[in-house]
Amino acid sequence: MIAEADPPRVPVGTRLRDELGPPRIVRRLGSSPRSLVWLVEFAGSPAIVKQVTGGPDAADRFTREVTALRLAARARPPVVPEVLGTDREAGVMVLEHLASRRPGRDWAVGYARGLARLHATTTERDAGLLPGHAGPGAQDAAGFLNLAGQLGIRATPLVEAELDGLCGRLRAPGSALLHGDPCPGNDLYAGGQVRFVDLEQACLGDGVVELAYLRIGFPTCWCVTRLPGPARDEAELAYLEQWRAETGREPDGDLADACAGWLIQGDALVERAFRGQADHLALAVQHDWHWGTTGARGRLLHRTAVVAERTGPGTRLAHLGRLCRELLDSMRRHWPEAAGLPLPAVRTLTS
């Protein structure tokens, strides 16, 4: 039996009711702590009602998500759910309901192609419609060098110069529509295509920053995982092929740069509610903590190994690469109990 909507619980106001009809609750859905989500029926058709809540930035997150969804609606076939209605004052959006299925074992390829299609929906003409991606800066580089020093690795001026150049490149303007948190679970598989949801952190930047998720291990996600090498390589190739097909050009950024950028950001070791509050790289030296599928030190071990592998002699981050190889050995000596990233389990999704 489908229960009648209780207006205080499902904040669908008069205007949305006039546009869509009276809502009937099917059930409350799981969501992040900063949103409320319901599966609802309007005139017998299912839809998702999402209310962005929590914190002084709720209005900004609402605006970001709705703007990003409308920009991404340019994609054909669709790469996001359709926006059926909004109520800005209440922070409510009504979205197309997607009947998702369980991803296959090769989900990373579909994910990567979908990510490329999402990224390609915006161009330079869309500048200013969303915030620009904020890459790492001087404070992040200093925190990383401090981490190395605490583990007995001395950085040379050449490393410092490479980090300065890295931060400059990663803070350059970009025009791709970045999801902001493209984690497993924010991708739904419906009608043979991937659709992305929860774009509250969407921004404009370099798509390679999010392509790097496949290699660096989904750095902003609780469900951080390590893809097997062949699956990762196939997915990265699929992204590049799709990007070229959509745009007719090569990506602007560099994958080694993007991976190094995630390594030096201490805030990528904690969930969003705790970011910007401490030097989390320094804290990881003092003690480990668990978030989702592994600990902070496990994340650092994996990311350091990835950057060490991608920045060999002759690359523009060669000196950083040498430091990372020394740092990796030191981490293993100091943190013998730290586990690396788990391989992804068989994924399941609920509609």
N, C-alpha and C positions, 0 to 999 in steps of 0.2 A: 504494500500500500504506500503510495506517495503522499507525504504529508503536505498540508498547506504551508506556504511560506510564513514565517514569523518575521515581520518587518524589522524589529530590532536586531535580529540575528543575521538576516540577509538584507543588506542595505541597498535595496533597489527602490529608488525614489519615484515620485509621481511621473516625471518626464520619461524615465526609462520604461515605466509600466505602460505609459501611453504609447510608446514606440514599439514595445516588444510584447506587451500583454502581461497579465499577472503571473508572477513566478511561483513555481512549485518546487520545493526542495526535494532533491533525490538523496543527497548525502553531503556531509562536510568532507572535504579532501585534505590530505596532509599538505603542509606548506612550510615555508621558512618562518622563523619567529616574527618576521616583519611584514607578514601578509596573512590574509584570511581568504580561503578559497572554498567555493561550493560548486557542486554539480547541480544544476537547476534546469527545470523545463519551462519554456515559454511557448504557450499554445501547442504543447505536446512535443516540441523539439528541444533536444538537450543543448545546453550552453554552459559555459563556465563563467561564474561571477567571481571576480578577484577584487579585493579591497587592499590597497597598499596602506600599511599602518606602521607605527613605531618610529619614534625619533623625529628630530626637527627636519630631516631631509625627505620625509615621506612625500611631500608635494613634488619635490624634484625627481624622486624615483618614479612617481606616477607619470610625470610629463615625459621623462626619458623613455619609459616603456611604451607609452602610447605613440610617441613620435617615431621610435624605432620600428614598431609594428607597422605603422602606416608607410614608412619608407620601404620596409622589407616586403610590403604587399605588392611591390612592382614585380617581384619574381614570378615566373611562370615555368613550371608548376609552382604552387605556393611553397614557401619555406618557413612560414609562421602561420599561426591561426588568424582568421579574419576578425577584425574588431567590429562587433555588432552594435556597440553603444558605449558611451562613457558618461560619467558624472564626476567632473573635476573637483567640485567642492567636497564630495564624499570620498574621493580617491578610489572610485569604483570603475572598473571596466568590465564589459560583458564580451566574452570571446567565443569564437567557434569551438565547439566540443570536438575533440579528435579522438576517435576510437583507436587507441594505440595497440600495437601488437608487441610481443617479445622480440627484441632484436636478434638477428641471426648471429652466428659465430663470426661472420665477416662484417659486423656492424660498423667497425672503424672506417671502412671504405665508404659506406653510405654517409656516415657522420662527416667525413672529410669533404665529400662532394657537396653535401648540404651546407657545410660551413663556408666553402668557397662561393657558393651561390648566394648565401646571405651577405658575405663580405662585398660581393660585386654589385649589390643593389644600389649603392651610392657612388657618387663621383665628386670631383672637385666643386661642382655646382651646388652641392649640398653643404658646403662649409658653413659652420655656425648653427646648423639646425640641432646638433648634438654637441656636447663637450668633446674636446679632443682627448685622446688617450694620454694619461699621465704616466710616462715611463719612469724608470729609476733616475734619481738625481745624485748630486754630490753627497748628500747625507747617506744614501744607500751605499755608495761606493766606499765612504769612510767606515761605515758599519761593517762592510765585508772585509776590509783591510784590518780592522780591529779584531774581527773573528780569527783571521789568519794569524795575527800576532799572538793572540791568546793561546793558539794551538802550536806556537813555536815556529811559525813560518813568516819570514821577513819579506815584505814586498819591496821591490826595487822601484826607482822613479819611472822606469819603463812600464811597469805594471800600472802605476798611477796614471800615466799618460794614456795608456790603452783604455782604462776605465773611464777617464774623462771623455775620450772620443766616443766610447760606447754609449754613454749617457746622452751625449749630444745627438747621436744618430737615432737613438730610441725615442727622443723627445721631439724629433722632427714631425711636422704636420703630416697627416695621412688622410685618405678619403674613403677607406673601406669602412663598412658598417660592422663594427665589432660588437659581439654579443655582450661582452663584459664578464661573463661567468659561464662559458660553454662546457658545462660539466655533464658527465653521464647522469641522466635523470632530467636534465633540461632539454633533452632531445627526445622527441616522440616519433614513432614509426607508424605512419598511417597512409594507406593508399599507395604503398610502394615508394614513398618519399619520406625523408626526415623533415620534421618541423621543429623549430626551436621555440621554447617558451621561457618566461621569466627574464625578460630583457631590461630589468630595472637599472642595470649598470651599463647599458649600451652607450657607445661613444664612437667617434670617428678616429681611425688610426691606420696602422699598417697591419694587414691581415696576417702576416707571418707571425706576429705576436701571439695570435691564437692558434695558428698552425703548429706552433711549438708545443702546445699542450700535449700532443701525441707523443712527443719525445721526452719532454721534461717531466711528464707525469701528472697532468691536470692540476696545476699548482694552486689554483684558488678553490679547490674542491675538497670536501671531507673524504670523498671516495677516490683519493689519489691512487693510481695504479700504474703498473709498468706493462706496456704492450710488448709482446714478443717481437723481436727484431724484424722478421719477415712481414708480419701483419702491420707493423708501424711503417715500414718502407713502402708497402703497397698503398697504405692510406695516404702517406705524404705525396706519392706520385699521383694518386687520384685527385687530391686537392689541386696540385699544380696543373693537371690536365683540365680540370673543370674551370679553374681560374682563367687559364688561357682561352678556353672556349667562350667564356662569358665576356672577357674584356679584350681579347686580342693582343695581350701583352704579358710580359713576365711580372711577377710580384716585385714590389719596390724594395722590400727588406731582405735581411739575411738571417737564415735560420740559426746560425751560431750566435749572432748578436742577440736574437730573441731569447735563446736558451740562457745565455749569460745574464741577460736582464732579469730573468726570473730567479736565477741563483742569488743575485746580490740583494734582492728585496726581502728583508726580514719579515715584512708584513704578509708575505706569501706563505708563512709558517703557521698562521692562525686564522680562525674564522673571522668574517668581516666585522663582527661586533667589537673585536679587540684590536683592529688595525689602527695605526696611528697613535698608539698609546705608550709604546715602549720600543727599545732596541731589541727585537726578538732574536737577532743573531747572537748578541751578547748573552741573552738569557739562555740560549741553547747550549752555550758552553758551561753554564752553571748547573743546569738540570734539563732533563728531557721531559716532554709532555706529549700526551696522546691526543690526536685529533682525527677522528674517523678511522681510516684503515691502517694508519701507522703513526709513528712519533715524529717530532720535529727533526731529530737527528737522522732518522731514516730518510726523510725528505732531503735533507742537506747532503747526505751521502750520495743519493741518486743524482741529484742535480749537479753536484760537483763532478761526478763521474761522466755525466753527459757532456759538460763543458770541457772537461779534460780531453775527451775523445774528439770533440769538434774543433779544437783550437790547437792543432799541431804546429810544428815548425813551418814557417813560410806563410802562415795565415796572419791576418792583421791583429789577432788576439793571441799571438804565439807566446808572449811573456805571461799573460794571464793563464794560458793553458799550462805552462810549466808550473806556475804557482798552484794551480788546481790539482795537478798530479802530486805535488808535494803535500798539499793540504789533504788530499784523499788518503794518503798513507798515514798522515798524522791523525785524522779522524778515526781511522780503523784501529790505531793503537790506543787512542784515548777512549774510544767508545766501542769496545769489542762486543758489547751486548746489543748495539743498535742494529735493527733489522732494516733491510732495504725495502723497496716497494713491492707489494704483492702483485702477482699477475691477476688480471681481472677475472672474476668468477663469471659464470653464465648469467647474463643479465636478465632481469624480469622487470616488467613495467605494469602498472595498473592504470586503467583508464579513468 
